[in-house]
Amino acid sequence: LAGTAFKQVVRYTGHEILQNWKLIRVNHNLIEADQVSATVDD
């Protein structure tokens, strides 16, 4: 039972990290896009 619970926690945590990483990547890309457009405006 403990082993199963541990696997579920690892899977859940891994999923959360993956989701957060995707969000971080999207935000990073948006920030870069803003910087590029700001540079073009200048």
PyRosetta script that sets phi, psi and omega in degrees:
from pyrosetta import init, pose_from_sequence

init()
pose = pose_from_sequence("LAGTAFKQVVRYTGHEILQNWKLIRVNHNLIEADQVSATVDD")
pose.set_psi(1, -44.6)
pose.set_omega(1, -179.9)
pose.set_phi(2, -62.0)
pose.set_psi(2, -40.9)
pose.set_omega(2, -179.6)
pose.set_phi(3, -63.1)
pose.set_psi(3, -40.7)
pose.set_omega(3, -179.9)
pose.set_phi(4, -65.9)
pose.set_psi(4, -44.0)
pose.set_omega(4, 179.8)
pose.set_phi(5, -62.1)
pose.set_psi(5, -41.7)
pose.set_omega(5, -179.8)
pose.set_phi(6, -61.5)
pose.set_psi(6, -43.2)
pose.set_omega(6, 179.2)
pose.set_phi(7, -62.7)
pose.set_psi(7, -39.8)
pose.set_omega(7, 180.0)
pose.set_phi(8, -64.7)
pose.set_psi(8, -41.7)
pose.set_omega(8, 179.4)
pose.set_phi(9, -63.6)
pose.set_psi(9, -44.6)
pose.set_omega(9, 179.6)
pose.set_phi(10, -61.8)
pose.set_psi(10, -42.9)
pose.set_omega(10, -179.1)
pose.set_phi(11, -65.2)
pose.set_psi(11, -44.1)
pose.set_omega(11, -179.1)
pose.set_phi(12, -64.5)
pose.set_psi(12, -45.7)
pose.set_omega(12, -179.6)
pose.set_phi(13, -62.5)
pose.set_psi(13, -43.2)
pose.set_omega(13, 178.6)
pose.set_phi(14, -61.0)
pose.set_psi(14, -39.7)
pose.set_omega(14, 178.7)
pose.set_phi(15, -64.7)
pose.set_psi(15, -43.8)
pose.set_omega(15, 179.6)
pose.set_phi(16, -61.5)
pose.set_psi(16, -45.1)
pose.set_omega(16, -179.9)
pose.set_phi(17, -61.2)
pose.set_psi(17, -41.7)
pose.set_omega(17, -179.4)
pose.set_phi(18, -63.7)
pose.set_psi(18, -44.5)
pose.set_omega(18, 179.4)
pose.set_phi(19, -62.1)
pose.set_psi(19, -45.4)
pose.set_omega(19, -179.9)
pose.set_phi(20, -62.9)
pose.set_psi(20, -39.7)
pose.set_omega(20, -179.9)
pose.set_phi(21, -63.3)
pose.set_psi(21, -40.3)
pose.set_omega(21, 178.5)
pose.set_phi(22, -63.2)
pose.set_psi(22, -42.6)
pose.set_omega(22, 179.7)
pose.set_phi(23, -63.7)
pose.set_psi(23, -41.8)
pose.set_omega(23, 179.8)
pose.set_phi(24, -62.4)
pose.set_psi(24, -42.6)
pose.set_omega(24, 179.7)
pose.set_phi(25, -62.6)
pose.set_psi(25, -44.5)
pose.set_omega(25, -179.8)
pose.set_phi(26, -61.9)
pose.set_psi(26, -46.6)
pose.set_omega(26, 179.5)
pose.set_phi(27, -61.0)
pose.set_psi(27, -42.2)
pose.set_omega(27, -179.8)
pose.set_phi(28, -61.5)
pose.set_psi(28, -43.0)
pose.set_omega(28, 180.0)
pose.set_phi(29, -65.7)
pose.set_psi(29, -39.0)
pose.set_omega(29, 179.1)
pose.set_phi(30, -65.2)
pose.set_psi(30, -41.9)
pose.set_omega(30, 179.9)
pose.set_phi(31, -62.8)
pose.set_psi(31, -44.0)
pose.set_omega(31, 179.0)
pose.set_phi(32, -62.6)
pose.set_psi(32, -40.3)
pose.set_omega(32, 179.6)
pose.set_phi(33, -63.3)
pose.set_psi(33, -40.4)
pose.set_omega(33, 177.9)
pose.set_phi(34, -61.8)
pose.set_psi(34, -42.8)
pose.set_omega(34, -178.2)
pose.set_phi(35, -65.8)
pose.set_psi(35, -38.7)
pose.set_omega(35, 180.0)
pose.set_phi(36, -65.9)
pose.set_psi(36, -45.6)
pose.set_omega(36, -179.4)
pose.set_phi(37, -65.8)
pose.set_psi(37, -34.6)
pose.set_omega(37, 178.6)
pose.set_phi(38, -65.9)
pose.set_psi(38, -39.3)
pose.set_omega(38, 179.6)
pose.set_phi(39, -65.8)
pose.set_psi(39, -40.1)
pose.set_omega(39, -180.0)
pose.set_phi(40, -65.5)
pose.set_psi(40, -39.6)
pose.set_omega(40, 179.7)
pose.set_phi(41, -60.8)
pose.set_psi(41, -38.4)
pose.set_omega(41, 179.8)
pose.set_phi(42, -65.8)
pose.dump_pdb("model.pdb")
